[in-house]
Structures are given as structure tokens and as C-alpha cells.
Amino acid sequence: MADRTAVEAALLETQTFMEETLDLLLPRPDGPEARLLEAMRHATLGGGKRLRAFLTIQAGRLFGVDKRALGRAAAAVECLHAYSLVHDDLPCMDDDDLRRGKPTVHRAFDEATAVLAGDALQALAFGLLSTPDIHADPFVRAELVVRLAQAAGPAGMVAGQMIDIATEGREPDIATITRLQRLKTGALIVFAAEAGAILGHAGAHQRHALIGYAHDLGLAFQIADDLLDAEGDVEAMGKAAGGKDAARGKANFVTLMGVERARAQAALLADQAAAHLESFDARADLLRGLAGFVVSRDA
């Protein structure tokens, strides 16, 4: 398993690669729609852990997928993720002022522009997956589009956001919170890993192993995020913290389980995630190391 230093170095490499890739793929501000394009770039460039991009790239490397194709697939995931954050930050949702150390899009621009920027990033994500530049086989491209739609739509991320809104101010049980987070956060994380396998024509056993890994990783990541919400530093995280969920009447893993039990559960899930990769050789060491990294991070 790769140690923390190796994982951090690989994440930094991914962040640099994705900044360059997204800068090339995002439209340049021009014409009367320039404000929209500026908002899209504000939302997507200049920050972020690029965890989802890292998953796509590392999963694809297991099967020898071309770096350019992986860059486009990872860019699609990051654009979809950025759209979700732009909309999640809106006053009608979480009403946040800070994201990735910058003003949220509706603060830097305005609410209408933020809505449109999110819409445009979502459309761009599907566009990136649907052209021959990502893969010559139209069936591979179609599967990528279908799987992203499932991860992002009414059976995935958007459903999780609806549950999040519906449970605000209530006292949901742990099963409800787990389902919420598997949909809202976990579904796109699973797709990110699966996309690399789809591009690499992975066999069913290998693909299921990566899906199982990403399921447990996503839940561990969310518990770690909830711990950071309770204990984290705003400056380090680049977004609101300090018990924001509790202040809004939102239950999460920490409010339901307590800090120590939540931390232990995150560590258990990280171990389970790494165990799913048993059938892979040392090429999966960075993915194994990532499982430990996500539960020990401070931002």
C-alpha cells in the first residue's frame, strides 16, 4: 500500500494535470455570454482535491487506458461535481458563501448566473463523454453517458440532495443518513472509479471490485467530511465548517454516532475499501493508500 506521502504526491500531480486539462476544455469567455463562461471557470478551476478525477485516472491506469482519454473522462466527472457544488451552495439549498477558498458562484456573480453555470457544466460533462475523442467505440461512450446519468439523476446525486432537504430539522436514523450520502456523495464517486474500468474494457470481476471499493471509500469520505464539519478549520478547508450542519438542524454521521464512533467507522470502511482491491497487484497501491488518506485528511 502506498504511504501518505506517495498519495499526496499523486494527488498533487492529478491536480496539476486536471487544472491544465480543464483549462483547455472549458470554453473561454467571449461574446455576450462571457459572464456565464467566467462563472463556469470560476466554479471549476483553481482548487479542489480532484479526488474523483484521481479515481478515474488511477482506475483507468489499471487497464492501460490512454492518458488523454482518462483526462477527458476525469474532466467530465469534475464538471459534473462542480455543477452540483454550484447548485448546492445556492441560497435555496445550503446558502454557502465560501467554496474552495473563494466566494461561491452566486456570491461572485449572482444567483441567476450560478444556476445557468451549473446547468452548463452539467451539459458539458455529458458532452465530453459522448465524442470520439474519449473512445472510438460508440458503445463505450454510450455506457459512460448512461452510467453518469444514473449517478447524477433521480436515482443518484439529485435524489440524495432531495433527501438532504427533506430531513433538515428532523431526526433521521442512521439508515436514512447512509442512503442519503450513498446517493448524494457516493454515487458520483462510484462512477468516477467505474469510468476508468469502462474505458479499459475491464472484466466483470475487476469492475465489481472497483465498484465495491468506491462504495466504501465514498462513505468513509463522507464520515470524514462530517468530522471536519464538526472539528475542522475554515481556512484549511476553504469552506464553512465549525458545526455548520448542526447549526442548520441537519443530522449527519457525527451527530448520530458521536465523534469517536464515527471516526472508528470511517477507519473500518477505509480498510474494507482497500480489501476490495485484493485481486489487483501493486498497480492499485495508490488506490489502497487513498482509502487511508481520506479518513486522516484535515481539509
N, C-alpha and C positions, 0 to 999 in steps of 0.2 A: 504494500500500500504506500502511495506517495505521502510524504510528510507535509506538514502545513506550509513550509517554505516553498516546496515544489508546486503545491496547489496555488498558492498566492502568485507565484511567478507565471504559471499557466493562465490564471485568470487575468493578470495584467496584460499578457500577450493577447488574449482574446479581446480585452477592452480596446487595445490599440487597433487590432485588426478590424473590429466591428465599427469603431469610430471612422476609420478610413472607408470601409465598405458602405456604411450608411450615408456618409457624406457624398459618395458617388451616386448612390441610388435614390436619395431623396431629391425631389425637384428643387431647383434653385429659385429663389424669389425673383419674380419678374412679372410685369404686366399688372393689370388691375387686381389680380388675385394674390399679389405678393404678400399681403398680410397673412393670408391663410398659410402660405408656404413657409413663411417665417415662423409661424406658430407650430407647424409640424416639425420643423427643425429644432425649435426650442424644446419641444417635448421629447425629442428622440436623441439628440446629440448632447455631448458634454456631461456625461455622468452615468451612473447606474452600474450595478455589479456585473451585468451581462451574464448572469447565471444561466439563463435559458439558452442564450447563444452558445455558451460553453458546453452545455449538454448536447446540443445539436452537433456541434463540431466534434466533440470527443466521441459521441456515439457513431458518427459517420466515419471517423478515422478507424474505428474497429473493423470496418468493412472496405477500407481503401477508397472512400469517396473523394472525388476531386475537391480541392480546397475552394475553388471558385464557386462550385455548386453549393458547398456547405455554407459559404459566406452568404449567398442569396437566401438559402433556407433560414439561416440564423437571423438574417435581416428581417425576413418576414415575421418570425417569432417576435423579434424586438419591436417591430412596428405595431403588431397586434397588442403586445404588452403595453406599449406607450399609449395607444388609444385607450386601453382600459384604465390606465392611471389618470389620463386627462379627464375622462368622464367621472371616475371615482372621486376626484378632487373637487368636482363642481359643488356649488352651494346646495343644490338639490340632493346631493349624495352625502359626502363626508365633509364638505366645506373646508378644505385644507388650503393653506396659504403657501406652503413650502414643499418642494419636491426635488430631491437630488441636489439640495443646497441652493436651489434657485426658486424664484416665485413660480407658483403653479401657473398653468397657461391662462386660466381665466383671470388671474391677477396681473400677469404680464401683458395680456391683451384685453380680452373681455369675454363674457360668458358665451355669446353667440359664436365668436371666433373659436373658442375652445371646443364647443360642440362640433363645429364643422371640421376642425383639425382632427379631432378624434375620428369622425366619420371617414375622413380622407385617409388617415393612417390605416384604418381597418381595410378599406378598399385596396390600398397599396399592398398590404400584406398578401391578400389573395392574388393580386396581380403578379407579384414576384414569384409565387409558386406555380403559376399557370403558363409560363412561357418556356420555350425550348431551351433557353439559356440555363435553366436549372437541371433539366434532364431531357434526353432525346425521346424517351419512352412516354407517350401521352397517358398511358395507364398509371405510371408512377406519378406524373403530375396530377392526374385526377384524384389519386388516392391521397396525396398530400393536401389537396384542397378540401376533400371530404372530411378528412380527419381533423383539419384545423377548424372547419365549420362546426364539427361536433364538439370540439374542445372549447370553442368560443361562444357557442349559442345557447339555446334554451335547455340543452342537456349538459351544459358545462359552465363556463365562467359567468355568463349573464344570469343563469339560474342561481348560482351561488351568491351573486350580488343581490338578487331579489330576496333570498332567504336572509341575508345580512340586514336588509332594510326591514323585513317583516319581524325580525326577532329583536330589534332595537327597543330597549326599555322593558324587555321581558326577561324571563329566566329559562332559557332553553337548556335541555340536558346535553350531556357530552356527545350523544349520538347525533344530535342536530348540528352541533358545532363542528363535529368531524365531517359530516356530509357537506355543510356549508363550505368548509375550507378545501375539501377534496374537489369541489366544483369551482369555487371562486379562484383559488390559487393553484391547486393541484392539477387540474385538467390541462392547463397550458404547459405546465412543467412536464407532464407525461408526453404531450405532443412533441415538445422540444426534443426529448430523447428519442421518441419513436420516429421523428422525421429523419434523423440520421440513419436509422435502420431501414426505413422505406427506401431512401436514396441508394442504400447499399444492397438492396435485394436480400436482406437478412432472412434466415430461416425462421420458422415459427418459434422454435425453442429459444433462439437468441433474442428474437423480438419480444417475446413474453418476459424474458429475464430483464430486459431493459425497461419494460413497462412496469414490472414489479418493483424494480429499483427506483424508478421515478415516482411511483405512488408513495412509497415510504419516505423518499427524500423530500417530496413536496410537503408531507405532513410534518416531518421533522423541521423543515424550513419555517413553516408557519408557526409552530410552537416556539421556535427560537425568535421569530418576529414578535410574538406576543410577549415573550420575556423582555425583549428590547423595548417594547412599548411601556412595560411596567418599570423598567430599570435603566433604559438606555439614555444616552446623551444626545440632545437635539443637534448639536454642532457636528458630532461624529456621524450621526445617521443621515443628516441632510433633510430631515422631515420631522414633523411633530412627534413628540414622544411624551414621556412623563405621565403615563396613565391616561392617554387620550381616549382609549376605548372605554375605560371605566367612567370617565367624565361624561361620555355620551350615552351611558347606560347600555353599552354593548358588552355582552358576555364573550369571553374568549377562553382559551385553554388555561391561562394563568388564573383568571377569576374563578373558574370552575374547579381547578385541580390544586391550586396553590403553587408557589414558585418551585419548591423542591421537587414535588411530584411531577410537575410539568418538565422540569429540567431532566429528570430521570427518564421520562417517557420519550423526550427528544433524543436522548442518547441511545435508548433501546431501538428506536426507529432508524437511527443512523446505522447502527450495527446490522439491523435487518436489511436495510437498503444495500449495504456492501455485500451481504451474504448472497443476494440475488445474482451477483456477478461472478459467482464461483466457477462457472463454466468458461469464463474468459481468461486469457493469460495476462501477462504483465502489462499488455497494452491498455487494460482497463484500470490500472493503478491510480490514475488521476481521478477517475470517477469514484473509485473507492475512497480516496483521500478527500474528495469533495464532500462525501457524506459526513465525515467528522468535522470538516471545516464549517459547514453551515450551522452546526449546533454550538460552535465555540466562537463565532464571529461577534464583533462588537458594533457592527453597523450594517 
